[in-house]
Structures are given as structure tokens and as C-alpha cells.
Amino acid sequence: MNTLTLTVSGMSCMGCVNSVKNLVSALPGIGEVQVDLASGRVVVTHDPAQAGIEAIRAAIEGGGYEVVG
């Protein structure tokens, strides 16, 4: 399992935090998802063979949020 840290903008409440967690958790190969609303940081433990960075980014952006950087 690898750990990926992303900065996500567009989150403004705990509902957004739960939405991002659910979007990423729905992907295969995802272990743990931690979202910090204040910093916009999303930390994902994942199996890169099942859920790569692009798939995780696409899931977040598909929910209406922006992955910065």
C-alpha cells in the first residue's frame, strides 16, 4: 500500500469532507482516506495496481472538487 497526499479545494463543510471520503473510498484498492477540512489535505492509502493517482484525482474532480497541483 502507498500513501498519497493531495490538496483539494472546494470543500467548505463536513458534508464536503464526507463526500470526498465516499468518492475515494468507492474505488477498488483504497485502504484509508483521511480528509482535513482546514488545510484541504486528503491522505489516501491505496494499492497503486488497483487505484492509481489519476483514478483518485478523477474521482475527486468528478464530485465537483479541484485537486490542486
PDB file with one MODEL, atoms N, CA, C and O in Angstrom:
MODEL        1
ATOM      1  N   MET A   1       0.834  -1.180   0.000  1.00  0.00           N
ATOM      2  CA  MET A   1       0.000   0.000   0.000  1.00  0.00           C
ATOM      3  C   MET A   1       0.886   1.254   0.000  1.00  0.00           C
ATOM      4  O   MET A   1       1.890   1.325   0.709  1.00  0.00           O
ATOM      5  N   ASN A   2       0.492   2.219  -0.800  1.00  0.00           N
ATOM      6  CA  ASN A   2       1.183   3.502  -0.862  1.00  0.00           C
ATOM      7  C   ASN A   2       0.326   4.559  -0.187  1.00  0.00           C
ATOM      8  O   ASN A   2      -0.884   4.389  -0.032  1.00  0.00           O
ATOM      9  N   THR A   3       0.961   5.643   0.210  1.00  0.00           N
ATOM     10  CA  THR A   3       0.238   6.770   0.783  1.00  0.00           C
ATOM     11  C   THR A   3       0.392   7.954  -0.148  1.00  0.00           C
ATOM     12  O   THR A   3       1.500   8.301  -0.557  1.00  0.00           O
ATOM     13  N   LEU A   4      -0.734   8.570  -0.478  1.00  0.00           N
ATOM     14  CA  LEU A   4      -0.779   9.706  -1.379  1.00  0.00           C
ATOM     15  C   LEU A   4      -1.399  10.878  -0.634  1.00  0.00           C
ATOM     16  O   LEU A   4      -2.429  10.722   0.022  1.00  0.00           O
ATOM     17  N   THR A   5      -0.776  12.058  -0.730  1.00  0.00           N
ATOM     18  CA  THR A   5      -1.321  13.261  -0.112  1.00  0.00           C
ATOM     19  C   THR A   5      -1.669  14.250  -1.210  1.00  0.00           C
ATOM     20  O   THR A   5      -0.822  14.610  -2.028  1.00  0.00           O
ATOM     21  N   LEU A   6      -2.919  14.686  -1.221  1.00  0.00           N
ATOM     22  CA  LEU A   6      -3.402  15.647  -2.214  1.00  0.00           C
ATOM     23  C   LEU A   6      -3.943  16.877  -1.506  1.00  0.00           C
ATOM     24  O   LEU A   6      -4.372  16.800  -0.355  1.00  0.00           O
ATOM     25  N   THR A   7      -3.921  18.005  -2.189  1.00  0.00           N
ATOM     26  CA  THR A   7      -4.580  19.208  -1.707  1.00  0.00           C
ATOM     27  C   THR A   7      -5.814  19.403  -2.563  1.00  0.00           C
ATOM     28  O   THR A   7      -5.732  19.439  -3.791  1.00  0.00           O
ATOM     29  N   VAL A   8      -6.960  19.528  -1.907  1.00  0.00           N
ATOM     30  CA  VAL A   8      -8.235  19.628  -2.608  1.00  0.00           C
ATOM     31  C   VAL A   8      -8.906  20.945  -2.230  1.00  0.00           C
ATOM     32  O   VAL A   8      -9.022  21.278  -1.050  1.00  0.00           O
ATOM     33  N   SER A   9      -9.347  21.692  -3.248  1.00  0.00           N
ATOM     34  CA  SER A   9     -10.082  22.935  -2.975  1.00  0.00           C
ATOM     35  C   SER A   9     -11.552  22.729  -3.302  1.00  0.00           C
ATOM     36  O   SER A   9     -11.920  21.827  -4.055  1.00  0.00           O
ATOM     37  N   GLY A  10     -12.374  23.575  -2.724  1.00  0.00           N
ATOM     38  CA  GLY A  10     -13.807  23.489  -2.956  1.00  0.00           C
ATOM     39  C   GLY A  10     -14.571  22.851  -1.818  1.00  0.00           C
ATOM     40  O   GLY A  10     -15.799  22.767  -1.860  1.00  0.00           O
ATOM     41  N   MET A  11     -13.850  22.395  -0.792  1.00  0.00           N
ATOM     42  CA  MET A  11     -14.517  21.815   0.377  1.00  0.00           C
ATOM     43  C   MET A  11     -14.803  22.937   1.372  1.00  0.00           C
ATOM     44  O   MET A  11     -13.907  23.701   1.733  1.00  0.00           O
ATOM     45  N   SER A  12     -16.066  23.029   1.816  1.00  0.00           N
ATOM     46  CA  SER A  12     -16.415  24.121   2.718  1.00  0.00           C
ATOM     47  C   SER A  12     -17.095  23.665   4.007  1.00  0.00           C
ATOM     48  O   SER A  12     -17.346  24.480   4.895  1.00  0.00           O
ATOM     49  N   CYS A  13     -17.397  22.359   4.117  1.00  0.00           N
ATOM     50  CA  CYS A  13     -18.119  21.884   5.304  1.00  0.00           C
ATOM     51  C   CYS A  13     -17.844  20.393   5.513  1.00  0.00           C
ATOM     52  O   CYS A  13     -17.176  19.747   4.705  1.00  0.00           O
ATOM     53  N   MET A  14     -18.369  19.874   6.602  1.00  0.00           N
ATOM     54  CA  MET A  14     -18.171  18.451   6.886  1.00  0.00           C
ATOM     55  C   MET A  14     -18.892  17.568   5.859  1.00  0.00           C
ATOM     56  O   MET A  14     -18.489  16.427   5.634  1.00  0.00           O
ATOM     57  N   GLY A  15     -19.942  18.084   5.247  1.00  0.00           N
ATOM     58  CA  GLY A  15     -20.600  17.342   4.173  1.00  0.00           C
ATOM     59  C   GLY A  15     -19.654  17.123   3.002  1.00  0.00           C
ATOM     60  O   GLY A  15     -19.647  16.058   2.385  1.00  0.00           O
ATOM     61  N   CYS A  16     -18.854  18.148   2.702  1.00  0.00           N
ATOM     62  CA  CYS A  16     -17.856  18.029   1.639  1.00  0.00           C
ATOM     63  C   CYS A  16     -16.794  16.996   2.006  1.00  0.00           C
ATOM     64  O   CYS A  16     -16.367  16.202   1.167  1.00  0.00           O
ATOM     65  N   VAL A  17     -16.379  17.019   3.263  1.00  0.00           N
ATOM     66  CA  VAL A  17     -15.389  16.048   3.748  1.00  0.00           C
ATOM     67  C   VAL A  17     -15.916  14.632   3.542  1.00  0.00           C
ATOM     68  O   VAL A  17     -15.210  13.769   3.019  1.00  0.00           O
ATOM     69  N   ASN A  18     -17.162  14.397   3.957  1.00  0.00           N
ATOM     70  CA  ASN A  18     -17.756  13.064   3.801  1.00  0.00           C
ATOM     71  C   ASN A  18     -17.920  12.695   2.335  1.00  0.00           C
ATOM     72  O   ASN A  18     -17.736  11.537   1.962  1.00  0.00           O
ATOM     73  N   SER A  19     -18.262  13.664   1.506  1.00  0.00           N
ATOM     74  CA  SER A  19     -18.416  13.412   0.078  1.00  0.00           C
ATOM     75  C   SER A  19     -17.096  12.966  -0.542  1.00  0.00           C
ATOM     76  O   SER A  19     -17.057  11.993  -1.295  1.00  0.00           O
ATOM     77  N   VAL A  20     -16.015  13.676  -0.225  1.00  0.00           N
ATOM     78  CA  VAL A  20     -14.691  13.314  -0.766  1.00  0.00           C
ATOM     79  C   VAL A  20     -14.283  11.931  -0.265  1.00  0.00           C
ATOM     80  O   VAL A  20     -13.766  11.120  -1.033  1.00  0.00           O
ATOM     81  N   LYS A  21     -14.512  11.659   1.017  1.00  0.00           N
ATOM     82  CA  LYS A  21     -14.191  10.328   1.562  1.00  0.00           C
ATOM     83  C   LYS A  21     -14.947   9.242   0.809  1.00  0.00           C
ATOM     84  O   LYS A  21     -14.370   8.219   0.441  1.00  0.00           O
ATOM     85  N   ASN A  22     -16.241   9.465   0.580  1.00  0.00           N
ATOM     86  CA  ASN A  22     -17.061   8.467  -0.103  1.00  0.00           C
ATOM     87  C   ASN A  22     -16.647   8.285  -1.553  1.00  0.00           C
ATOM     88  O   ASN A  22     -16.627   7.160  -2.052  1.00  0.00           O
ATOM     89  N   LEU A  23     -16.317   9.372  -2.237  1.00  0.00           N
ATOM     90  CA  LEU A  23     -15.897   9.289  -3.645  1.00  0.00           C
ATOM     91  C   LEU A  23     -14.635   8.442  -3.783  1.00  0.00           C
ATOM     92  O   LEU A  23     -14.541   7.583  -4.659  1.00  0.00           O
ATOM     93  N   VAL A  24     -13.672   8.698  -2.907  1.00  0.00           N
ATOM     94  CA  VAL A  24     -12.393   7.980  -2.991  1.00  0.00           C
ATOM     95  C   VAL A  24     -12.539   6.552  -2.464  1.00  0.00           C
ATOM     96  O   VAL A  24     -11.984   5.621  -3.048  1.00  0.00           O
ATOM     97  N   SER A  25     -13.270   6.370  -1.378  1.00  0.00           N
ATOM     98  CA  SER A  25     -13.435   5.034  -0.792  1.00  0.00           C
ATOM     99  C   SER A  25     -14.139   4.057  -1.726  1.00  0.00           C
ATOM    100  O   SER A  25     -13.972   2.845  -1.595  1.00  0.00           O
ATOM    101  N   ALA A  26     -14.922   4.573  -2.662  1.00  0.00           N
ATOM    102  CA  ALA A  26     -15.648   3.713  -3.596  1.00  0.00           C
ATOM    103  C   ALA A  26     -14.739   3.046  -4.623  1.00  0.00           C
ATOM    104  O   ALA A  26     -15.139   2.082  -5.276  1.00  0.00           O
ATOM    105  N   LEU A  27     -13.522   3.555  -4.766  1.00  0.00           N
ATOM    106  CA  LEU A  27     -12.586   2.974  -5.734  1.00  0.00           C
ATOM    107  C   LEU A  27     -12.013   1.662  -5.197  1.00  0.00           C
ATOM    108  O   LEU A  27     -11.856   1.505  -3.986  1.00  0.00           O
ATOM    109  N   PRO A  28     -11.701   0.723  -6.090  1.00  0.00           N
ATOM    110  CA  PRO A  28     -11.049  -0.519  -5.641  1.00  0.00           C
ATOM    111  C   PRO A  28      -9.618  -0.231  -5.183  1.00  0.00           C
ATOM    112  O   PRO A  28      -8.952   0.650  -5.725  1.00  0.00           O
ATOM    113  N   GLY A  29      -9.160  -0.967  -4.199  1.00  0.00           N
ATOM    114  CA  GLY A  29      -7.774  -0.842  -3.751  1.00  0.00           C
ATOM    115  C   GLY A  29      -7.509   0.291  -2.781  1.00  0.00           C
ATOM    116  O   GLY A  29      -6.352   0.604  -2.500  1.00  0.00           O
ATOM    117  N   ILE A  30      -8.571   0.921  -2.258  1.00  0.00           N
ATOM    118  CA  ILE A  30      -8.394   2.023  -1.310  1.00  0.00           C
ATOM    119  C   ILE A  30      -8.434   1.472   0.106  1.00  0.00           C
ATOM    120  O   ILE A  30      -9.341   0.723   0.470  1.00  0.00           O
ATOM    121  N   GLY A  31      -7.441   1.851   0.898  1.00  0.00           N
ATOM    122  CA  GLY A  31      -7.402   1.431   2.293  1.00  0.00           C
ATOM    123  C   GLY A  31      -8.081   2.461   3.162  1.00  0.00           C
ATOM    124  O   GLY A  31      -9.247   2.302   3.525  1.00  0.00           O
ATOM    125  N   GLU A  32      -7.361   3.520   3.501  1.00  0.00           N
ATOM    126  CA  GLU A  32      -7.870   4.545   4.405  1.00  0.00           C
ATOM    127  C   GLU A  32      -7.886   5.891   3.696  1.00  0.00           C
ATOM    128  O   GLU A  32      -7.018   6.179   2.872  1.00  0.00           O
ATOM    129  N   VAL A  33      -8.878   6.714   4.020  1.00  0.00           N
ATOM    130  CA  VAL A  33      -8.971   8.076   3.480  1.00  0.00           C
ATOM    131  C   VAL A  33      -9.142   9.026   4.657  1.00  0.00           C
ATOM    132  O   VAL A  33     -10.084   8.898   5.439  1.00  0.00           O
ATOM    133  N   GLN A  34      -8.222   9.979   4.777  1.00  0.00           N
ATOM    134  CA  GLN A  34      -8.310  11.000   5.826  1.00  0.00           C
ATOM    135  C   GLN A  34      -8.427  12.355   5.143  1.00  0.00           C
ATOM    136  O   GLN A  34      -7.633  12.678   4.259  1.00  0.00           O
ATOM    137  N   VAL A  35      -9.416  13.148   5.549  1.00  0.00           N
ATOM    138  CA  VAL A  35      -9.638  14.459   4.952  1.00  0.00           C
ATOM    139  C   VAL A  35      -9.585  15.512   6.048  1.00  0.00           C
ATOM    140  O   VAL A  35     -10.288  15.404   7.053  1.00  0.00           O
ATOM    141  N   ASP A  36      -8.743  16.537   5.855  1.00  0.00           N
ATOM    142  CA  ASP A  36      -8.655  17.645   6.792  1.00  0.00           C
ATOM    143  C   ASP A  36      -9.251  18.886   6.121  1.00  0.00           C
ATOM    144  O   ASP A  36      -8.669  19.433   5.184  1.00  0.00           O
ATOM    145  N   LEU A  37     -10.402  19.318   6.604  1.00  0.00           N
ATOM    146  CA  LEU A  37     -11.120  20.439   6.006  1.00  0.00           C
ATOM    147  C   LEU A  37     -10.306  21.730   6.065  1.00  0.00           C
ATOM    148  O   LEU A  37     -10.257  22.474   5.086  1.00  0.00           O
ATOM    149  N   ALA A  38      -9.673  22.000   7.192  1.00  0.00           N
ATOM    150  CA  ALA A  38      -8.962  23.268   7.380  1.00  0.00           C
ATOM    151  C   ALA A  38      -7.821  23.449   6.381  1.00  0.00           C
ATOM    152  O   ALA A  38      -7.650  24.534   5.826  1.00  0.00           O
ATOM    153  N   SER A  39      -7.051  22.405   6.153  1.00  0.00           N
ATOM    154  CA  SER A  39      -5.904  22.502   5.236  1.00  0.00           C
ATOM    155  C   SER A  39      -6.248  22.084   3.816  1.00  0.00           C
ATOM    156  O   SER A  39      -5.501  22.377   2.882  1.00  0.00           O
ATOM    157  N   GLY A  40      -7.376  21.401   3.648  1.00  0.00           N
ATOM    158  CA  GLY A  40      -7.732  20.893   2.324  1.00  0.00           C
ATOM    159  C   GLY A  40      -6.948  19.650   1.948  1.00  0.00           C
ATOM    160  O   GLY A  40      -6.946  19.235   0.789  1.00  0.00           O
ATOM    161  N   ARG A  41      -6.286  19.060   2.927  1.00  0.00           N
ATOM    162  CA  ARG A  41      -5.448  17.904   2.661  1.00  0.00           C
ATOM    163  C   ARG A  41      -6.225  16.606   2.701  1.00  0.00           C
ATOM    164  O   ARG A  41      -7.025  16.364   3.604  1.00  0.00           O
ATOM    165  N   VAL A  42      -5.971  15.772   1.696  1.00  0.00           N
ATOM    166  CA  VAL A  42      -6.585  14.451   1.630  1.00  0.00           C
ATOM    167  C   VAL A  42      -5.446  13.432   1.576  1.00  0.00           C
ATOM    168  O   VAL A  42      -4.612  13.477   0.671  1.00  0.00           O
ATOM    169  N   VAL A  43      -5.414  12.524   2.534  1.00  0.00           N
ATOM    170  CA  VAL A  43      -4.385  11.495   2.595  1.00  0.00           C
ATOM    171  C   VAL A  43      -5.054  10.155   2.312  1.00  0.00           C
ATOM    172  O   VAL A  43      -5.995   9.753   2.997  1.00  0.00           O
ATOM    173  N   VAL A  44      -4.548   9.473   1.288  1.00  0.00           N
ATOM    174  CA  VAL A  44      -5.163   8.225   0.832  1.00  0.00           C
ATOM    175  C   VAL A  44      -4.140   7.107   0.877  1.00  0.00           C
ATOM    176  O   VAL A  44      -3.049   7.238   0.322  1.00  0.00           O
ATOM    177  N   THR A  45      -4.484   6.006   1.534  1.00  0.00           N
ATOM    178  CA  THR A  45      -3.682   4.786   1.481  1.00  0.00           C
ATOM    179  C   THR A  45      -4.308   3.906   0.414  1.00  0.00           C
ATOM    180  O   THR A  45      -5.492   3.579   0.481  1.00  0.00           O
ATOM    181  N   HIS A  46      -3.496   3.522  -0.579  1.00  0.00           N
ATOM    182  CA  HIS A  46      -4.063   2.806  -1.729  1.00  0.00           C
ATOM    183  C   HIS A  46      -3.085   1.803  -2.312  1.00  0.00           C
ATOM    184  O   HIS A  46      -1.874   1.888  -2.109  1.00  0.00           O
ATOM    185  N   ASP A  47      -3.648   0.850  -3.044  1.00  0.00           N
ATOM    186  CA  ASP A  47      -2.862  -0.112  -3.819  1.00  0.00           C
ATOM    187  C   ASP A  47      -2.743   0.473  -5.220  1.00  0.00           C
ATOM    188  O   ASP A  47      -3.733   0.518  -5.949  1.00  0.00           O
ATOM    189  N   PRO A  48      -1.546   0.926  -5.616  1.00  0.00           N
ATOM    190  CA  PRO A  48      -1.399   1.593  -6.912  1.00  0.00           C
ATOM    191  C   PRO A  48      -1.740   0.704  -8.113  1.00  0.00           C
ATOM    192  O   PRO A  48      -2.011   1.214  -9.201  1.00  0.00           O
ATOM    193  N   ALA A  49      -1.729  -0.609  -7.925  1.00  0.00           N
ATOM    194  CA  ALA A  49      -2.097  -1.511  -9.018  1.00  0.00           C
ATOM    195  C   ALA A  49      -3.601  -1.484  -9.269  1.00  0.00           C
ATOM    196  O   ALA A  49      -4.052  -1.791 -10.372  1.00  0.00           O
ATOM    197  N   GLN A  50      -4.381  -1.116  -8.247  1.00  0.00           N
ATOM    198  CA  GLN A  50      -5.833  -1.080  -8.385  1.00  0.00           C
ATOM    199  C   GLN A  50      -6.380   0.341  -8.494  1.00  0.00           C
ATOM    200  O   GLN A  50      -7.339   0.582  -9.227  1.00  0.00           O
ATOM    201  N   ALA A  51      -5.786   1.265  -7.781  1.00  0.00           N
ATOM    202  CA  ALA A  51      -6.252   2.659  -7.791  1.00  0.00           C
ATOM    203  C   ALA A  51      -5.044   3.574  -7.873  1.00  0.00           C
ATOM    204  O   ALA A  51      -4.395   3.855  -6.866  1.00  0.00           O
ATOM    205  N   GLY A  52      -4.748   4.036  -9.078  1.00  0.00           N
ATOM    206  CA  GLY A  52      -3.619   4.928  -9.276  1.00  0.00           C
ATOM    207  C   GLY A  52      -3.986   6.367  -8.969  1.00  0.00           C
ATOM    208  O   GLY A  52      -5.139   6.686  -8.681  1.00  0.00           O
ATOM    209  N   ILE A  53      -2.990   7.222  -9.035  1.00  0.00           N
ATOM    210  CA  ILE A  53      -3.179   8.636  -8.725  1.00  0.00           C
ATOM    211  C   ILE A  53      -4.232   9.261  -9.634  1.00  0.00           C
ATOM    212  O   ILE A  53      -5.076  10.028  -9.170  1.00  0.00           O
ATOM    213  N   GLU A  54      -4.189   8.939 -10.918  1.00  0.00           N
ATOM    214  CA  GLU A  54      -5.141   9.537 -11.855  1.00  0.00           C
ATOM    215  C   GLU A  54      -6.579   9.128 -11.553  1.00  0.00           C
ATOM    216  O   GLU A  54      -7.493   9.941 -11.695  1.00  0.00           O
ATOM    217  N   ALA A  55      -6.792   7.886 -11.142  1.00  0.00           N
ATOM    218  CA  ALA A  55      -8.142   7.423 -10.802  1.00  0.00           C
ATOM    219  C   ALA A  55      -8.658   8.144  -9.560  1.00  0.00           C
ATOM    220  O   ALA A  55      -9.832   8.510  -9.492  1.00  0.00           O
ATOM    221  N   ILE A  56      -7.783   8.345  -8.582  1.00  0.00           N
ATOM    222  CA  ILE A  56      -8.169   9.037  -7.357  1.00  0.00           C
ATOM    223  C   ILE A  56      -8.491  10.492  -7.664  1.00  0.00           C
ATOM    224  O   ILE A  56      -9.493  11.031  -7.193  1.00  0.00           O
ATOM    225  N   ARG A  57      -7.636  11.120  -8.456  1.00  0.00           N
ATOM    226  CA  ARG A  57      -7.862  12.510  -8.864  1.00  0.00           C
ATOM    227  C   ARG A  57      -9.181  12.640  -9.631  1.00  0.00           C
ATOM    228  O   ARG A  57      -9.953  13.567  -9.383  1.00  0.00           O
ATOM    229  N   ALA A  58      -9.440  11.725 -10.552  1.00  0.00           N
ATOM    230  CA  ALA A  58     -10.664  11.759 -11.356  1.00  0.00           C
ATOM    231  C   ALA A  58     -11.906  11.594 -10.490  1.00  0.00           C
ATOM    232  O   ALA A  58     -12.927  12.234 -10.743  1.00  0.00           O
ATOM    233  N   ALA A  59     -11.828  10.741  -9.466  1.00  0.00           N
ATOM    234  CA  ALA A  59     -12.968  10.535  -8.574  1.00  0.00           C
ATOM    235  C   ALA A  59     -13.286  11.814  -7.804  1.00  0.00           C
ATOM    236  O   ALA A  59     -14.452  12.181  -7.661  1.00  0.00           O
ATOM    237  N   ILE A  60     -12.256  12.488  -7.310  1.00  0.00           N
ATOM    238  CA  ILE A  60     -12.457  13.729  -6.554  1.00  0.00           C
ATOM    239  C   ILE A  60     -13.002  14.824  -7.467  1.00  0.00           C
ATOM    240  O   ILE A  60     -13.966  15.506  -7.120  1.00  0.00           O
ATOM    241  N   GLU A  61     -12.385  14.987  -8.627  1.00  0.00           N
ATOM    242  CA  GLU A  61     -12.825  16.026  -9.552  1.00  0.00           C
ATOM    243  C   GLU A  61     -14.205  15.735 -10.117  1.00  0.00           C
ATOM    244  O   GLU A  61     -14.950  16.661 -10.436  1.00  0.00           O
ATOM    245  N   GLY A  62     -14.552  14.466 -10.244  1.00  0.00           N
ATOM    246  CA  GLY A  62     -15.873  14.085 -10.710  1.00  0.00           C
ATOM    247  C   GLY A  62     -16.967  14.486  -9.721  1.00  0.00           C
ATOM    248  O   GLY A  62     -18.133  14.623 -10.094  1.00  0.00           O
ATOM    249  N   GLY A  63     -16.581  14.673  -8.459  1.00  0.00           N
ATOM    250  CA  GLY A  63     -17.514  15.097  -7.429  1.00  0.00           C
ATOM    251  C   GLY A  63     -17.645  16.607  -7.326  1.00  0.00           C
ATOM    252  O   GLY A  63     -18.382  17.113  -6.481  1.00  0.00           O
ATOM    253  N   GLY A  64     -16.927  17.333  -8.189  1.00  0.00           N
ATOM    254  CA  GLY A  64     -17.039  18.789  -8.199  1.00  0.00           C
ATOM    255  C   GLY A  64     -15.974  19.523  -7.411  1.00  0.00           C
ATOM    256  O   GLY A  64     -16.071  20.733  -7.209  1.00  0.00           O
ATOM    257  N   TYR A  65     -14.964  18.806  -6.966  1.00  0.00           N
ATOM    258  CA  TYR A  65     -13.861  19.426  -6.216  1.00  0.00           C
ATOM    259  C   TYR A  65     -12.655  19.520  -7.123  1.00  0.00           C
ATOM    260  O   TYR A  65     -12.597  18.854  -8.157  1.00  0.00           O
ATOM    261  N   GLU A  66     -11.682  20.348  -6.741  1.00  0.00           N
ATOM    262  CA  GLU A  66     -10.481  20.523  -7.556  1.00  0.00           C
ATOM    263  C   GLU A  66      -9.259  20.033  -6.805  1.00  0.00           C
ATOM    264  O   GLU A  66      -9.026  20.402  -5.653  1.00  0.00           O
ATOM    265  N   VAL A  67      -8.476  19.188  -7.482  1.00  0.00           N
ATOM    266  CA  VAL A  67      -7.197  18.742  -6.927  1.00  0.00           C
ATOM    267  C   VAL A  67      -6.158  19.766  -7.367  1.00  0.00           C
ATOM    268  O   VAL A  67      -5.951  19.975  -8.562  1.00  0.00           O
ATOM    269  N   VAL A  68      -5.509  20.397  -6.404  1.00  0.00           N
ATOM    270  CA  VAL A  68      -4.547  21.450  -6.670  1.00  0.00           C
ATOM    271  C   VAL A  68      -3.152  20.855  -6.828  1.00  0.00           C
ATOM    272  O   VAL A  68      -2.715  20.054  -6.001  1.00  0.00           O
ATOM    273  N   GLY A  69      -2.463  21.246  -7.882  1.00  0.00           N
ATOM    274  CA  GLY A  69      -1.100  20.777  -8.101  1.00  0.00           C
ATOM    275  C   GLY A  69      -0.983  19.512  -8.880  1.00  0.00           C
ATOM    276  O   GLY A  69       0.127  19.035  -9.118  1.00  0.00           O
TER     277      GLY A  69
ENDMDL
END
